[in-house]
């Protein structure tokens, strides 16, 4: 489905897990790790490392800092999102600003994207 995972990315993913941004830590510790389904942090899919991945929901959650709003980064993100979508994965993107100022709204939106089989 995802093609060959790049095993060379695994050490980088491990480092990213150990050095999460404050917004990633907040979302992880205050919401995602308590969900009734397994969520992976800094997970390798194909040639990409995604911030959070829930296989039960085919769902990727990305948190975007300011650098993601630059033209080159937007282009890279669009390419990655297209790859994930072509493989049946829904991508949810939230800015760090949303995490800091609308945390409950972000959590509710993620919850709304989980299948009923997971949330009931």
LOPATI-857554 format. One record per residue: x, y, z of N, C-alpha, C in turn. Coordinates in steps of 0.2 Angstrom, whole numbers, padded with zeros to 4 digits, always signed. Example, Ala and Ser with C-alpha at 12.3 -4.5 7.8 and 13.67 -1.06 7.14 Angstrom:
+0066-0028+0039+0062-0022+0039+0066-0016+0039/+0064-0011+0035+0068-0005+0036+0064+0000+0039/
***
This chain:
+0004-0006+0000+0000+0000+0000+0004+0006+0000/+0009+0007+0004+0013+0013+0005+0020+0013+0001/+0021+0007-0002+0027+0006-0005+0032+0004+0000/+0038+0005-0002+0044+0003+0003+0045+0008+0008/+0045+0007+0014+0047+0011+0019+0054+0012+0019/+0056+0018+0020+0063+0020+0020+0066+0019+0027/+0069+0013+0029+0072+0011+0035+0077+0016+0038/+0080+0020+0033+0085+0025+0035+0082+0031+0039/+0075+0031+0038+0072+0037+0042+0070+0035+0049/+0070+0028+0051+0069+0026+0058+0073+0030+0063/+0079+0030+0062+0083+0034+0068+0081+0041+0068/+0080+0044+0062+0077+0051+0063+0070+0052+0066/+0066+0047+0065+0059+0047+0068+0060+0046+0075/+0065+0042+0077+0066+0041+0085+0068+0048+0088/+0073+0051+0084+0075+0057+0087+0070+0063+0088/+0065+0063+0082+0060+0067+0083+0055+0066+0088/+0054+0059+0090+0050+0058+0095+0052+0060+0102/+0059+0060+0103+0062+0062+0109+0062+0070+0109/+0062+0073+0104+0062+0080+0104+0056+0084+0101/+0050+0082+0103+0044+0084+0101+0044+0092+0102/+0040+0096+0098+0039+0103+0099+0034+0103+0105/+0033+0109+0108+0029+0110+0114+0021+0108+0112/+0020+0110+0106+0013+0109+0103+0012+0101+0102/+0017+0098+0099+0016+0091+0099+0015+0087+0105/+0020+0089+0110+0019+0087+0117+0012+0088+0120/+0009+0094+0119+0003+0095+0122-0002+0091+0119/-0002+0090+0112-0008+0086+0109-0007+0079+0111/-0001+0076+0111+0001+0069+0113-0001+0068+0120/+0001+0072+0125+0000+0070+0132-0007+0072+0134/-0010+0077+0132-0016+0079+0134-0022+0076+0130/-0021+0072+0124-0026+0070+0120-0025+0063+0117/-0020+0063+0112-0019+0058+0108-0017+0051+0111/-0013+0051+0116-0011+0045+0120-0017+0042+0124/-0022+0046+0125-0028+0043+0129-0033+0041+0124/-0033+0041+0118-0038+0039+0113-0039+0031+0114/-0045+0029+0112-0046+0022+0112-0043+0018+0107/-0039+0021+0103-0035+0017+0097-0028+0019+0098/-0024+0015+0095-0016+0016+0095-0015+0022+0090/-0011+0027+0093-0008+0032+0089+0000+0032+0089/+0003+0032+0084+0010+0032+0083+0013+0039+0083/+0018+0041+0086+0021+0047+0085+0027+0046+0080/+0028+0052+0076+0034+0052+0071+0034+0045+0068/+0030+0044+0064+0029+0037+0061+0031+0037+0054/+0035+0032+0051+0037+0032+0044+0032+0029+0040/+0030+0032+0035+0025+0030+0030+0029+0031+0023/+0030+0026+0019+0034+0027+0013+0040+0031+0014/+0041+0036+0011+0048+0040+0012+0046+0046+0016/+0041+0046+0020+0039+0052+0024+0039+0050+0032/+0040+0055+0036+0039+0054+0043+0033+0059+0045/+0028+0056+0047+0022+0060+0049+0022+0061+0057/+0019+0066+0059+0019+0068+0066+0015+0063+0070/+0009+0061+0068+0005+0056+0072+0001+0052+0067/+0001+0046+0068-0003+0041+0063-0007+0036+0067/-0013+0036+0065-0018+0031+0068-0020+0026+0063/-0018+0020+0063-0019+0015+0058-0026+0013+0058/-0030+0012+0064-0037+0010+0064-0041+0015+0060/-0039+0022+0060-0043+0027+0056-0040+0029+0050/-0034+0026+0048-0031+0028+0042-0030+0036+0042/-0028+0038+0048-0027+0045+0049-0021+0048+0051/-0018+0053+0048-0012+0056+0049-0014+0063+0052/-0010+0065+0057-0011+0072+0060-0005+0075+0060/-0005+0081+0057+0001+0085+0056+0000+0092+0060/+0005+0094+0063+0006+0100+0066+0011+0105+0063/+0008+0111+0061+0012+0115+0056+0015+0121+0060/+0021+0122+0060+0024+0128+0063+0025+0133+0057/+0027+0139+0059+0027+0144+0054+0031+0143+0047/+0036+0138+0048+0040+0136+0041+0035+0133+0036/+0030+0130+0038+0025+0126+0034+0021+0131+0029/+0021+0138+0031+0017+0142+0027+0021+0146+0022/+0028+0144+0021+0032+0147+0016+0031+0143+0009/+0031+0146+0004+0029+0143-0003+0033+0136-0004/+0039+0135-0003+0043+0129-0004+0040+0123+0001/+0039+0125+0007+0036+0120+0012+0029+0118+0010/+0025+0123+0008+0018+0122+0005+0018+0116+0000/+0023+0117-0005+0023+0113-0010+0025+0106-0008/+0030+0105-0004+0032+0099-0001+0026+0095+0003/+0023+0099+0007+0017+0097+0011+0012+0094+0006/+0010+0098+0001+0005+0096-0004+0007+0089-0007/+0013+0088-0009+0016+0082-0012+0015+0076-0007/+0017+0078-0001+0016+0072+0004+0009+0071+0005/+0005+0076+0006-0002+0075+0007-0005+0071+0001/-0003+0072-0005-0006+0069-0011-0004+0061-0010/+0002+0060-0009+0005+0053-0008+0000+0049-0003/-0001+0052+0003-0004+0049+0008-0012+0048+0006/-0015+0053+0003-0022+0052+0001-0022+0047-0004/-0018+0047-0009-0018+0041-0014-0017+0034-0011/-0015+0034-0005-0014+0028-0001-0020+0027+0004/-0025+0031+0003-0031+0030+0008-0031+0033+0015/-0026+0037+0016-0025+0040+0022-0028+0047+0022/-0032+0049+0027-0034+0056+0028-0029+0060+0032/-0027+0066+0029-0022+0070+0033-0026+0076+0036/-0025+0077+0042-0028+0083+0046-0022+0087+0048/-0022+0094+0046-0017+0098+0047-0019+0104+0052/-0015+0105+0057-0017+0111+0062-0011+0115+0063/-0012+0121+0063-0006+0126+0065-0004+0125+0072/+0002+0127+0074+0003+0128+0081-0001+0133+0084/-0003+0138+0081-0007+0143+0084-0014+0140+0086/-0017+0135+0081-0023+0132+0083-0022+0128+0090/-0017+0124+0090-0015+0120+0096-0015+0125+0102/-0012+0131+0102-0011+0135+0107-0018+0139+0109/-0022+0140+0104-0028+0145+0105-0035+0141+0104/-0035+0135+0102-0041+0132+0101-0040+0124+0102/-0037+0123+0107-0035+0116+0108-0041+0111+0108/-0046+0113+0112-0052+0109+0112-0056+0108+0105/-0055+0113+0101-0058+0113+0095-0054+0108+0090/-0048+0108+0091-0043+0103+0087-0045+0096+0090/-0045+0095+0096-0046+0088+0099-0053+0086+0096/-0058+0090+0096-0065+0088+0094-0065+0086+0086/-0061+0090+0083-0061+0089+0075-0057+0082+0074/-0052+0080+0078-0049+0074+0077-0053+0068+0079/-0057+0069+0085-0062+0064+0087-0067+0063+0082/-0069+0068+0078-0074+0068+0073-0072+0064+0067/-0066+0063+0066-0063+0060+0061-0061+0052+0062/-0062+0050+0068-0061+0043+0070-0068+0039+0069/-0067+0033+0066-0073+0029+0065-0077+0027+0071/-0083+0026+0070-0087+0024+0075-0085+0018+0079/-0082+0013+0075-0080+0007+0078-0074+0008+0083/-0071+0014+0083-0065+0016+0087-0068+0020+0093/-0073+0024+0092-0075+0029+0097-0081+0026+0102/-0084+0020+0100-0090+0018+0103-0088+0012+0108/
***
